């Protein structure tokens, strides 16, 4: 009989210890430990493992890598173009996919559309959040009434495990992981311990029965999937849904993918009929942009393999408090603070008396440095209450000494902007050698700048020939 040992687990962060503690050494929470009993596995016991050992030595099972017959991973397209782009071609059999996002962003809608559009023989939708009638309404609204999608409503992991083991669907959706609980743990559903236990259970089921399991998960106030990050380490793919609820645009971003590259994004539009893939997205985030207004500059970012044109908006006003306000939407706030310090040093403009607000329209979140110059140009435009001399695409990273540095794959961004109807560009001088062929286009005008003040003089000169 297996020996039973007792572990104590923090319900806040999942930290484990062999004895009870009043304060968690990992997260600092008080009185958060609870006792959890688990059976130690006997030597040679293979239960719960999806591996097929070839030999055993001293009671420990070893596998010779040279003896493993590697199977080619076959990806099954979901028939949703933007999702397949993010996944690198489609879903891999036996993989565990985590789909995270804010409540109401469209996770359940996308999950149901995946089951309704994929060509897998049999699927299963497991819901612990909504009743059958609520899901039926969404099912009708999405136009899936001709699709056979079995539904199972429960929050007990043991019940879900029985159904998955019995029916062995090709693709299963668990909506959501925060509602699933195990009777073996005393903590409440949604706690770190419950989420981790359920996640490990679904990982075992996916690998053992070759089931593609899609888990939906809510994010915390800090932007991480509730757990906090225990799920992201054990799953094969992590997808984040981003976007403003007031906007119909939704962005699906891959932050982890064991079967393809990460950083790719998919763009969707939320409609009454569900999420629609957006193919032509180059100028999508410029819709509604006013012309000849101060504080507005067009720039470009590279999201995965896709260049996108975006609008950077900035607003500066006189500060009424001792400490000036720095607020951002779509960019890192600390990056803005650093850029304003560089601008103050190089232009002698006192930024300490100004409140600054910077926004990336469309709900896109920028992590790179390609929009540094555009941010500072938009700030100066707002400060002077004067629009830039021309509706140009402004690109470039700004260093601490005020120099303008090149950005990766700048030629691809300019080519895509040109196809979208843009023909004026302000870019770093260091990129000139890579753009000689692009400059030869008849209606293209490229201006190279190497320093911040040089860019300011060019874009705010009344005599500029732009």
N, C-alpha and C positions, 0 to 999 in steps of 0.2 A: 504494500500500500504506500502511496506517495506521502512523503512527510509534508505537513502543512506548516507554513511559516506566516508570521504576521508582519505586514508592512504598514507604515504610516505615511499617508500621502496628503500634501497640502492641496486643498480644494481651490486655491487661488491660482497657483502656478504649476502644480503637479510635481513639486519636489518630493522625493522619496527619502525616508529614513527608517532605520530599524527600530527606533524608539520614539515615543511621543515627545514633541517639543512645544513649548508655549509660543515661541516666535519663529517664523519660518526664516532660515538663514538666506534663502534665495530672494524672496519678494518682500520680506519684512512684515507679513501679515500676522496678527495675533490670533491664537486659538483657532487656527485653520486646519489643523491636522486631524484626520480621522483614520481609524484602523481598517485595513483591508487584508483579508486572508486570501492567499493564493497557494495552490498546490504545486510543490516542486516536481518537475518532470523526472521520471525515472530514466536511468541510463539506457540508451537504446530505444527509448519511446519516440516514435516518429509521428505521433498524432499532432495535427495542427500545422505540419510542415508541407509545403508544396514542392519541396525538392525531393529528388529520388536519389538517395546516396548510393554510391558504387562500392564503397568499402567502409569498414569500421575498424578502428584501432584503439584499444584500451577503453572501450565504451564510448568513444567519441567518433562520430561519423564524419568522414572526410570525402571530398569529391575531387577527383582528378580532372582538372580543366580540359586536358587534352582528350578526355573521353566523352565530353559533352557534345551532343549533336545540336549545333546552333540552328534555330529556326529563323527564317527570314520574317521580320516583322511586317505583316500585311496591314495596311491602313485602309479602313473602310470609310469612304466619303459619307459625310452626313447630309449631303445635298444642300447645305447652307454655305454659300460661297465664302463669306467672311469668317465663319467658324473654321472651315477647312484651311483657310489661309493661316489662321493663328495656330492651329494644331499641326501645321506642316503637311497637310494632305488628308487628314481624317483621324478617326478614332482607332486606337490599337487594341486588339482583343486582349482581355485580361488586365487592362490598365485601370488605375484608380485616378479619377479626375476630380479636382476640387474647383468649384465655381463659386467665387465669393463676390460680395458687393453689398451696398447699403440696402436696407429693407425697401421694397417697392421699386427697385431699379430695373427689374425685368428678369431675374434669375429663373423663377418658376416658369415664366413664359418661354424663355429660351430652352429650358430643359424639356418642356412638353413638345416644343417644335422639333427638337432633336429626335425624340421618339416617333413623331409623326412623319418625319421626312427621311430618316435613315432606312436603308434597305435590309436591315438585319431581319432574320426570320421571326424572332420573338423578342418582345421587350416587356418591361415592367416599370410601372410608376408607383413608388412608395411615398406616401405623404403622411407627415405627422403634424402638419400645421393647419391644413384645410380639410373640410368635410368633402364627401364624394359629390354632393350637389354643387359646391363651390368650384371644384375642379371641372365638373361637367359643364358649367357655364363658360369657363375659359376654353374648354375643349370645343364647344360649339362656336365660340367667337373666333377662334383661330382657324376655323374651317377644316377641322380634322374629323368630322363626323363619319367619314368613310374609312377611317383608320381604326384598326383593332389594337387598342392600347389597354391592357389589363391594369387595374388599379387596386392597390392594397393600402388601407389606411390603418396605421398603428404607430406607436412610439416605442414598443418593446423590441430590443435587439434580438432576443431569442426567437420571437415570432418572425421577424424579417429573415433571420438566418435559416429557419425552417423552410420558408417560401422560396428563398433563393436556391437552397440546396435541392428542393423538390423539383422546381420548374426549370432551373438553370437557364435563365434568359440570356440572350446575347448582350443586351444593354439594359441596365437598370439605373433608375434615378432615385436617389434618396433625398427627399425634400422635407426638412433640412436636417443636417447632422446635429444641430443643437437640440433637437427635440427627441433624439434617440437616447434611451437609457438602458442600463444593464441592472438587473435585480441584484447582482453580486456586489454592487457598490452602494453605500448609503447616501452618497451625495446626490444633489438635485440634478435633473437634466440640464445640460448646457454648461455645467461646471467643467473645469479643465480635466478632472479625472474621468468623467463620463465621456467627454468628447474624445479623449485619447483612447479610452477602452473601446469605444465604438469604432473609431478610426482604424485601430489595429485589427478589430474583427472584420471589418469590410476589406481591409488589405488582404487578410488571409483568404476570405471568400473569393475575391477577385482572382488571386493567383491560383488557388486550388481548383476552382471550377471554370477558369478561363472566361470570366464575366467582366465586361466593361462596366464599371460602376461610376456614376457621376454623382458626387456629393455637392449639395448647395450649402453655403454657409454665410451667415451674416458677418459683417465687419464691426469692430469695436470703434469707439470714439477716436482712437489713435490710428485707425485705418488698417489694422491687422485683422485677419480672420479670427473670430472669437475662438479662444483656445489656450493661450494667445497664438503661438506659432507651432504648436505641437503637430497639427495636421499637415502643415506645409512641408515638414521634413519627411513624412512617411508616404505621401502620395507621389504619383508619377508626374502629374501635370497640375499646375496651379494657374487658374484664369481669374482675372479681376474684371468686374464690370464697373465702369466709371461713367460719369455724366451727371448733369444737373437734371433734377426731376422736372423742372419747368421747361426744359428743352427736350425735343423729340430725339435728339442724337444720343446714342449710347456707344461707348468705346469698350471693346473687349481686349484686354491686354494679357499676354502670356508672360508670367514672371518666372516660371519654372516649367521645363518640358524635357523629359528624358529622351524623347524620340524626335526632337526637332530643335531648331534654334529658338532662343527666347528673345523677348523684346518686340516681337511682331504684334501688330494690333489689327483688330477688325472693327469696322464702323457699321453701326446699325441705325435705323430710324424706327422709333416706336410709333406704330399706327394702331388703328382699331382692329386690324387683322393680324396684329402681332409685330414681331421684329422683322424688318426688311433689310437685306444686305445693301450697302451703299458702295457701288463700284467706283464711280467718278468722284473722288473725295478731295482732289487737290485744292479747290477753291471753296470747299463746303463751309469752312469756318469764316469765310469773308462775307457771307450773305448778310445783307442789311448794313454793311459798313458805309458810313457817311463819308463824303468827300470833302476835302479842304477843311478839316477840323483839327484843332490842336490836340496834342496828346495821343495821337493815333499813328501807328507805324506798322507796315506789313513786313513780316519776316517769314522764314521757312524753317521747318524742323524735319528731322529724319526719324520716322517711327518704324523700326524694323527695316524693311526694304522699301517703304513707301514715303516719299517726300510729301509734306503737307504745307500749304500756305496758311498762315495764321495772322490774326490781328493782335498787336500788343497795345493795350490802352493804359495810359498813365494819368494820374491826377495829383497835382501838388497844390496845397493851400497853406496859408500861414498857421503855424501851430499856436494853439491857445493854452498849451500846458508846458511844463518844464521839460518833459521828455517827449520828443516828436514821435508820432505814430508811423509805423511801417507795416502796412497790410498788403498781403498778396493773395491772389487767386490764380492758381495754375503754375506758379513758380515757387522756388524755395525762398522763404523770407530772409534767411541768412545770406543768400546770394545777392538779394536786393540791397541789404545793408552794406555789403562789401563793395558793390558797384557804385553806390552813392558816395562811399568814402573815396573811391578812386576819382569820381567826377569832381568832388569838392577839392581834392588835392590838385587836379590838373586845370580846373577852370576858375578856381578861387571863389566859387559861388558857395555861400554859407548854407549848407543843407541842414544844419542843426535847428534852424528856425522853421522848417517846413515839414508838414505831414505829407507822406507819400503813399499813394495807393496804386498798385499795378495789377492788371487783370489780363488774362488770356481768354479771349472770347470763345464760346462754344464748349466750355467745360474741359478742355484738354489740359493735361498736366505735363509740364515740360521738365525734364530731368537733365538735359544737356546744357551746353554753354553757347550754342549757336545763336541765341537771341540776346546775348549780352549787349551788343551794340544797339540793337533795336530798343531795348529797355531804356538805355540812357538817352537815346535820341527822343523817345516818347516823353521822358521826364523833362528834358530841356524844352521840348515843344510846349508842354503844359505850363512850365514855369514862365516861358516867354509869351504864352497865350498866342502862339503863332504856329500854323501848320508847316510841315516840312515843304521844301521847295518843289518837290515832285512826289508823285505816288510811286515810289521806288521800293523794291524789295531790299531790305537791309539785313546783312548777315555778318557775323563775326564774333569771336570771343574776345573779351577785354581782360588784359592782364593787370596786375597790380601797379605796374609802371605806366599804364595808360596805352600800351601798345595794342594793336588790333591783330589778333592771331586767326589763322585759318581754321576751318572746321572740317570734319570728315565728310567725304563724298559731296563736296560743294558743287561739283559739276552736275551731279544728278539732280540736286535741288534746283539749280538754275534752269536746267533743261525742262524739268516739270513745270516750273513757273512760267517759262516761255510758252509752253504748250497751252497754259491756262490764260494766255493773253498778256503777260507781263514782259516788258522789254527794257526796263530801266533797273539797274542793279548797283548797289553800293556794297562792296565786299573787300576783304583784306588784301593788301598788296602782295602778300606772300603766296596767294593762290593764283597769281597771274600766269605762271608757267603752265598751269594745268588747264587754262581756259582759252588758249590761243585759238583753237578751232571754234569755240563758242563765240568769240568776239567777231568772227568773220561774217556772222549773220548780218544782213543788210540793215534791219531795223532795230538792232540791239545796241544799247549804250551801257557800257560797264565803267564804273568809276572805282578806282582802287584807293584805299586809304590805309595808312600804316599807324596812325596815332589818333587818339580820341578828338583832340582839338581840330585836327585836319578834317575829320568827319563832320564835326559841328560847323566848321567854316563852309564846307561844301553844301550841306543840307539846309543851312539857314542864311545863305548869301542871296541877297536880292538880285545881284548881277549874275547869278548862276545860269548857265546855259542849258540846264537840264530841261 
